[in-house]
Each structure stands twice: as structure tokens, then as C-alpha cells.
Amino acid sequence: MSFPLPKRQGISVNTALFDAFCFDLDGTVYVSDIVLPHVLDTMSKLRKANKRVLFISNSPTQSRASAAGKLRKFGIDVQEQEVLTAAYLAAKFMSENDRASTAFIVGEGALHEEFENFGLAQTTDPFESTHVVVGLDRHFTYQKLNDAMLALRNGAKLIVTNPDPACPVPGGLQADTMSIAKAIETAAETKIETMIGKPTAYFAHAMLELLNVPAKSSLIIGDRLETDILLGKTVGMPTCLVLTGAATIQHVEQSAYKPDYIISNLSELIF
């Protein structure tokens, strides 16, 4: 089934219309360890125009600090407070909603780091945990699956950092968080209690809280329809799809999630 494309496809985005800009990272700002064309010039111009900038990512393998550090290596001026990752927001969510929790974490260093930053308890004993927190874990094993299952069958709640089943890597795809979470969910015969990452309302409201500007005055720029574009629509933020990452025009034609703008790259932001 075909859907009409947005009327503003291919039209440059006038930055004067917005006070704040939220940029997805992988596929929008960089791909792996390569910064994408026109990114550095765009960021410099936004800073000079005194626009608010926020960098957002569903990655549970990057802490706020590591994501900011990577951006600085590319030459992008950024403060740690201008970055939101799924790992950071998972820890923030637990701090706000269950400060006395003890987490059994299936994930990598960034997730552990952010829980430590918030002073949240962690355990490797499934029977001591109140929550199982699942993120992408490239060292996932049967033992981790079994321990997470035991924790959940013992009454722990299942929290998942992001809903991505797979993510792009140079040369193809790799299994992402949801693939692992579904295996654990199946083994435990339970359901995911809370999802943290894009496109959830929790992620969207965390963005708006940091930006401190009305939703209509902020533009989300990303390369994925089901996360970045849907995230904006969750809270009424204008959206811009950039064709440097996952989504293509053909994906837009087949999707119910229509961006307000479609641009080839960030050079189509005009100042």
C-alpha cells in the first residue's frame, strides 16, 4: 500500500523556525567511527545562532560521558548534559521510580556505569534482584539468560532499555536489545514491564525537560521512522528524516509514520 509523501519533501529546513534541535546519533551524525558530511559545519552554525542542541541515542552501550567523548573526538562542541542515551535514561528511570531497587543487569559497561552514577544497587545474584534490566549485550550467554529467567520467576520486574530488534553496523546488521529481551521474556514466561528508549513518552519528555522549550519549537532529526519520527509525534514535535542512515524514500512510502521534512543530508538545513 502506498501513502502520500509529506508536502515538504526535498525542501530545505529553515532553522529560524525552531529554537532547539534534537539529533539522533548513529546514521544522522555519524556511522560507526566516521562523522557524516556537513555535520560539523551544521553544529557550528547552530551554536553561533544560539540554538539549543540535544543529541539522542537508543544505544544502551554508550553512557552520557562516552557518547559526549565520541562527539568531541569528531570536533563537535558538546556538554555531557546535552546527550541522552538509553543507558542513562534507564538508570534515571530507576532512580526516579524505584530508588531502593537492586538490578540484575544484562548489558555492557555503559549500563553498569550509569547505574553506578545514580548510586543504584546492582547484583549478580538473581535471587537478590528486584529488577532485571536488559540492554544490548554482545557477550550474552546461556548463563545470563538462565540467571535473568530465575530472577524474573522469583518476582523481579523486567525493564528494557530500547525496543530495537537489530541495529545497523558496517556491512550489515547485528542483533540488538529486543532480541535478547524477547529470549529472556520467553524463558521467564513473563512480560516486559517498562520500555525506556525511543519512541517512548518517557524518552520524549526527558528531551523536553532538558530543552525547556515548547515541543512545537523543537525539531527532531533522525534516520529511522519507527524511533526518531514516531518519537516526535509522541509529543507533537516537528520531525525531519535524513536519508544518511536506515530509512529510504521507499520506507516512507510504506510507513504510517510521515516526517514533516525529508532531507538528503544536513546541508539542507538553511541559516
RADAKA-V416212 format. One record per residue. RES is the residue in one small letter. D_FIRST is the distance of its C-alpha to the first C-alpha in Angstrom with 2 decimals. Layout:
RES;D_FIRST, RES;D_FIRST
This chain:
m;0.00, s;3.80, f;6.78, p;10.32, l;12.66, p;15.95, k;18.63, r;21.02, q;19.35, g;22.19, i;24.88, s;27.73, v;28.25, n;31.59, t;33.31, a;35.71, l;33.09, f;33.27, d;36.18, a;34.59, f;32.16, c;30.68, f;29.87, d;28.17, l;30.36, d;29.00, g;26.52, t;27.51, v;31.32, y;32.02, v;30.83, s;33.34, d;36.69, i;35.65, v;35.20, l;32.39, p;33.31, h;34.34, v;34.42, l;38.20, d;38.59, t;35.92, m;37.60, s;40.98, k;39.93, l;38.40, r;41.69, k;43.75, a;41.79, n;42.56, k;38.95, r;38.29, v;36.40, l;34.99, f;33.67, i;31.34, s;30.42, n;29.08, s;31.66, p;34.20, t;36.29, q;37.37, s;39.77, r;40.08, a;43.12, s;41.69, a;38.54, a;40.80, g;43.10, k;40.39, l;39.34, r;43.01, k;43.44, f;40.83, g;42.96, i;40.91, d;43.15, v;41.99, q;43.68, e;42.85, q;42.08, e;39.21, v;37.25, l;35.23, t;34.28, a;33.07, a;36.52, y;38.37, l;36.31, a;36.73, a;40.48, k;40.36, f;38.52, m;41.16, s;43.95, e;42.79, n;41.98, d;44.31, r;47.03, a;49.13, s;46.47, t;47.13, a;44.13, f;43.60, i;41.37, v;39.10, g;38.40, e;40.07, g;42.78, a;40.87, l;40.12, h;43.77, e;44.90, e;43.04, f;44.34, e;47.81, n;47.40, f;46.80, g;49.71, l;47.66, a;49.11, q;47.69, t;48.79, t;48.45, d;49.72, p;46.87, f;49.30, e;50.16, s;46.64, t;45.08, h;41.64, v;39.72, v;37.85, v;35.32, g;34.09, l;33.32, d;36.41, r;36.74, h;39.92, f;38.46, t;40.67, y;41.19, q;44.05, k;41.86, l;39.37, n;42.28, d;43.98, a;40.87, m;40.42, l;44.08, a;43.82, l;40.94, r;42.65, n;45.71, g;43.97, a;42.42, k;39.11, l;36.11, i;34.95, v;32.21, t;32.09, n;28.39, p;25.15, d;24.23, p;24.07, a;24.56, c;25.48, p;25.71, v;29.17, p;30.58, g;29.50, g;26.73, l;26.20, q;28.55, a;28.24, d;28.42, t;29.76, m;27.34, s;28.02, i;31.68, a;31.27, k;29.38, a;32.22, i;34.77, e;32.97, t;32.85, a;36.51, a;37.68, e;35.69, t;34.92, k;32.15, i;31.53, e;33.37, t;32.37, m;29.80, i;31.11, g;28.82, k;25.85, p;23.89, t;26.49, a;28.39, y;31.57, f;30.58, a;29.47, h;32.72, a;34.78, m;33.43, l;34.28, e;37.67, l;38.54, l;37.36, n;39.09, v;37.13, p;34.69, a;31.03, k;30.13, s;32.63, s;31.05, l;28.25, i;26.46, i;25.69, g;23.92, d;21.75, r;19.55, l;16.76, e;17.44, t;21.16, d;22.31, i;19.75, l;19.45, l;23.26, g;23.76, k;21.67, t;23.83, v;26.85, g;25.66, m;26.32, p;24.71, t;22.66, c;22.50, l;20.46, v;22.68, l;21.42, t;24.47, g;23.24, a;20.36, a;17.20, t;15.96, i;14.04, q;11.26, h;11.38, v;11.33, e;8.20, q;6.43, s;9.11, a;10.30, y;13.61, k;14.23, p;17.68, d;20.09, y;21.11, i;20.04, i;23.08, s;23.98, n;27.07, l;29.63, s;31.54, e;29.13, l;30.81, i;33.49, f;36.88
